[in-house]
Amino acid sequence: MMGSQDKSNITPFSLIAAAFIVLLLTAATAGCAGTEPQQDGRVVVAVTIPPEQEFVERIGGDHVRVILLVPPGADPHTYEPPPGVLAEVAEADMYAVVGSGIEFELAWQEKIAALNPDMLVVDCSSGVDLISTGEGGQQRTDPHIWLSPRNAKIMVENIREGLAEVDPANAEDYRRNADAYLEELDALDAEIAGALAESGVTKVMVYHSSWAYLARDYGFVEVPIEEEGKEPSPQRIEHLITQAKEEQIRVIFASPEHSTRSAEVIADEIGATVVTVSPLAKDYLANMRHVASAFAESGRP
């Protein structure tokens, strides 16, 4: 009988699926009843990661309210948003996706779009020269496009165009704000180029591969410890220790979103230090200056 169903058969996945269906029904019902505009008149924009939040806020100013889907400290490779955040996105006017293959978006973008079919989805990677990783059937793109000021400028332009589309009345404000921020990104680009060229850094050892776009734009090589998102094998650690000694690498970079254990093992073996740099800090300009300074310092004798 249905009343005697074994509750042990109800899996966590079933509960998540049920919650998602409830959210879909709620959004559909709200759509049928007619949704009221935001009481404060602001455009509601969903973004995936904190740097995008800065981009939208700098362009949108007082005209926007931002919903951040992956909060500070969370790993966008594995994070799952709570139902309350998904319910907020059901009311958004626009979703600015990174668009470069970040795992959170691969898992959730279609579900989020289904919650809000009228929402404009802006692909911030449009126009970016993406880096391919892996080989054969395992080939994918490196998702970390924002970690280059030159790519950030393209993302800003894509966001500006999206905001102008959903809110044409304030398009001129968005253009003016974007132009001012683009000038700051140009200055940042020149600063980083100068600092890294002067330092002579040619290789940067990192735990998680996040900085390939920065490396490509400014002429150094990123050496990742992690292998395709997995802890390195003992053989790889041994190889990296040998490489670090030969190339006199004295700093290993890790991020607060990932374990530093393997980085510390290698650092202990070669007498190096582990320095933490975040690829996801919201204060984009200050964070990129900090990262560039740390990379440059690691290349000085």
C-alpha positions in Angstrom: 0.0 0.0 0.0 1.1 3.6 -0.7 0.8 4.4 3.0 3.4 1.8 3.9 6.1 3.0 1.5 9.6 2.6 3.0 10.9 6.1 3.7 14.4 4.8 3.4 13.9 4.8 -0.4 13.6 8.5 -0.4 17.1 9.7 -1.4 18.6 13.1 -1.0 18.5 13.4 -4.8 14.7 12.8 -4.7 14.3 15.6 -2.1 16.4 18.0 -4.2 14.4 17.1 -7.3 11.1 17.6 -5.4 12.3 21.0 -4.1 13.2 22.0 -7.6 9.8 21.0 -9.0 8.1 23.1 -6.3 10.2 26.1 -7.3 9.3 25.6 -11.0 5.6 25.5 -10.0 5.9 28.5 -7.8 7.6 30.5 -10.6 5.0 29.4 -13.2 2.2 30.4 -10.8 3.8 33.8 -10.2 4.1 34.2 -14.0 0.4 33.4 -14.6 -0.7 35.8 -11.9 1.5 38.6 -13.3 4.7 39.7 -11.4 4.9 43.1 -10.0 8.0 45.2 -10.9 10.7 45.6 -8.3 9.4 48.1 -5.7 12.6 50.2 -5.9 12.6 50.2 -9.7 16.0 48.6 -9.9 17.0 46.0 -12.5 17.7 42.6 -10.9 20.8 40.9 -12.3 22.0 37.4 -11.3 25.7 36.6 -11.6 27.7 33.5 -10.9 30.8 34.7 -9.2 31.9 37.7 -7.1 34.1 39.4 -9.8 31.0 39.6 -12.0 29.2 41.2 -9.2 31.7 44.0 -9.2 31.4 44.4 -13.0 27.6 44.7 -12.8 27.6 47.0 -9.9 30.2 49.3 -11.5 28.3 49.5 -14.7 24.8 49.5 -13.3 25.3 51.8 -10.3 22.1 52.6 -8.5 20.0 51.1 -11.3 20.8 47.5 -10.4 20.5 45.0 -7.6 22.7 41.9 -7.9 22.0 38.3 -6.9 25.2 36.4 -6.3 24.8 32.7 -6.9 28.2 31.4 -5.7 29.1 33.3 -2.5 32.6 34.2 -1.3 34.6 31.2 -0.1 32.5 28.7 -2.1 34.0 26.6 -4.9 32.1 27.2 -8.2 33.3 23.8 -9.3 31.1 22.0 -6.7 28.7 24.6 -5.2 24.9 24.0 -5.2 22.7 27.0 -4.5 20.0 26.8 -1.8 16.3 27.0 -2.8 15.9 30.5 -1.4 18.5 31.8 -3.9 16.9 30.0 -6.8 13.6 31.6 -5.8 15.2 35.0 -6.0 16.6 34.3 -9.5 13.0 33.5 -10.6 12.4 37.2 -10.3 15.6 38.4 -12.1 15.6 40.5 -15.2 19.0 39.2 -16.4 21.5 36.5 -15.7 25.2 37.3 -16.7 26.8 33.9 -17.1 30.6 33.6 -17.2 29.9 31.3 -20.3 33.3 29.7 -20.5 32.5 26.2 -19.1 32.5 26.9 -15.3 31.1 23.8 -13.6 28.4 25.6 -11.7 26.9 26.9 -14.9 27.2 23.6 -16.7 25.2 22.0 -13.9 22.7 24.8 -13.1 22.3 27.2 -16.1 19.5 25.3 -17.8 17.6 24.8 -14.6 17.9 28.5 -13.7 16.7 29.5 -17.2 13.7 27.2 -16.8 12.7 29.0 -13.6 12.6 32.3 -15.4 12.0 31.9 -19.2 11.6 35.7 -19.7 15.0 36.5 -18.1 17.8 37.7 -20.5 20.8 35.4 -20.4 24.1 37.3 -21.3 27.1 35.2 -22.2 30.1 37.2 -20.8 32.5 35.0 -22.7 31.2 36.1 -26.1 34.3 37.5 -28.0 36.9 36.0 -25.6 39.6 33.8 -27.2 39.1 30.7 -25.0 41.9 28.4 -24.0 41.4 24.6 -24.6 42.5 22.1 -22.1 42.7 18.3 -22.0 43.1 16.0 -24.9 40.9 14.0 -27.2 37.4 13.3 -25.8 38.4 15.0 -22.5 38.9 18.4 -24.2 37.2 21.4 -22.6 37.8 25.1 -22.2 39.6 26.8 -19.3 36.7 28.6 -17.5 38.8 31.3 -15.7 38.4 34.0 -18.3 37.9 36.8 -15.8 41.5 36.5 -14.5 42.8 38.7 -17.2 42.0 42.4 -17.4 41.9 42.1 -21.2 39.2 39.5 -20.9 37.5 41.5 -18.2 37.0 44.4 -20.6 35.2 42.1 -23.0 33.0 40.8 -20.2 32.2 44.4 -19.1 31.1 45.3 -22.7 28.8 42.2 -22.8 27.2 43.2 -19.5 26.7 46.8 -20.6 24.9 45.6 -23.7 22.7 43.3 -21.7 21.8 46.0 -19.2 20.9 48.4 -22.0 18.7 45.8 -23.6 16.7 45.1 -20.4 16.7 48.8 -19.3 17.0 51.0 -22.4 15.9 54.1 -20.4 19.2 54.1 -18.6 21.4 52.9 -21.4 23.4 56.1 -21.5 24.2 55.8 -17.8 25.4 52.2 -18.4 27.6 53.4 -21.3 29.2 56.2 -19.2 29.8 53.9 -16.2 31.3 51.2 -18.4 33.6 53.6 -20.2 34.9 54.8 -16.8 35.5 51.3 -15.6 37.2 50.3 -18.8 39.7 53.1 -18.3 40.5 51.6 -14.9 41.0 48.2 -16.5 43.3 49.7 -19.1 45.4 51.2 -16.4 45.4 47.8 -14.5 46.5 46.1 -17.7 49.4 48.5 -18.2 50.4 48.1 -14.5 50.4 44.3 -14.6 52.3 44.2 -17.9 55.0 46.5 -16.5 55.4 44.7 -13.1 55.6 41.2 -14.6 58.0 42.2 -17.4 60.3 44.0 -14.9 60.3 41.0 -12.6 61.5 38.6 -15.2 59.1 35.9 -13.9 58.8 33.0 -16.4 57.0 30.3 -14.4 54.5 30.4 -11.6 53.7 27.2 -9.7 50.1 27.0 -8.5 48.0 24.4 -6.8 44.9 24.8 -8.9 45.1 25.9 -12.6 43.3 29.3 -12.6 45.8 31.7 -14.2 46.3 30.5 -17.8 44.7 33.6 -19.3 46.8 35.9 -17.2 49.9 33.8 -18.2 49.0 33.9 -21.9 48.5 37.7 -21.8 51.6 38.6 -19.9 54.2 36.0 -21.1 54.7 33.5 -18.3 53.9 29.8 -17.8 51.5 28.4 -15.2 52.6 25.1 -13.6 49.7 23.5 -11.8 50.0 20.9 -9.0 46.5 19.6 -9.3 45.8 17.2 -12.2 42.4 18.0 -13.9 40.8 18.8 -10.7 42.3 15.9 -8.8 45.0 15.6 -6.2 48.4 14.8 -7.8 49.8 11.4 -7.7 53.0 10.7 -5.7 54.9 10.4 -9.0 53.6 13.8 -10.1 54.6 15.4 -6.7 58.1 13.9 -7.1 58.3 15.3 -10.6 57.1 18.8 -9.5 59.7 18.8 -6.6 62.5 18.1 -9.1 61.2 20.7 -11.5 60.9 23.4 -8.8 64.4 22.7 -7.6 65.8 22.9 -11.1 64.0 26.1 -11.9 64.6 27.6 -8.5 60.9 28.1 -7.8 60.6 29.7 -4.3 56.9 30.4 -4.1 53.9 28.2 -4.6 50.5 29.8 -5.0 47.3 28.3 -3.5 43.8 29.7 -3.2 41.5 29.9 -0.2 38.9 27.9 -2.1 41.1 24.8 -2.3 43.2 22.6 -0.1 46.8 23.6 0.3 48.1 20.2 1.5 49.9 19.2 -1.7 51.3 22.7 -2.1 52.7 22.6 1.4 54.3 19.2 0.8 56.2 20.5 -2.2 57.1 23.7 -0.5 58.6 21.8 2.5 60.7 19.8 0.2 62.2 22.7 -1.8 62.3 25.3 1.0 59.6 27.4 -0.6 56.7 29.4 0.9 53.0 29.0 0.1 51.2 32.2 -0.7 47.4 32.5 -1.0 45.8 34.3 -3.9 42.1 34.2 -4.6 40.7 33.9 -8.2 37.3 34.9 -6.8 37.7 38.1 -4.8 35.0 40.6 -5.4 37.3 43.7 -5.4 38.6 42.9 -8.8 41.0 45.8 -9.4 42.7 45.5 -5.9 42.8 41.7 -6.1 44.4 41.6 -9.5 47.0 44.1 -8.4 47.8 41.9 -5.4 48.1 38.8 -7.6 50.3 40.5 -10.1 52.6 41.9 -7.3 52.8 38.4 -5.7 53.7 36.7 -9.0 56.2 39.4 -9.9 57.9 39.1 -6.5 58.2 35.4 -6.9 60.3 36.0 -10.0 62.8 38.3 -8.4 66.2 37.0 -7.1 
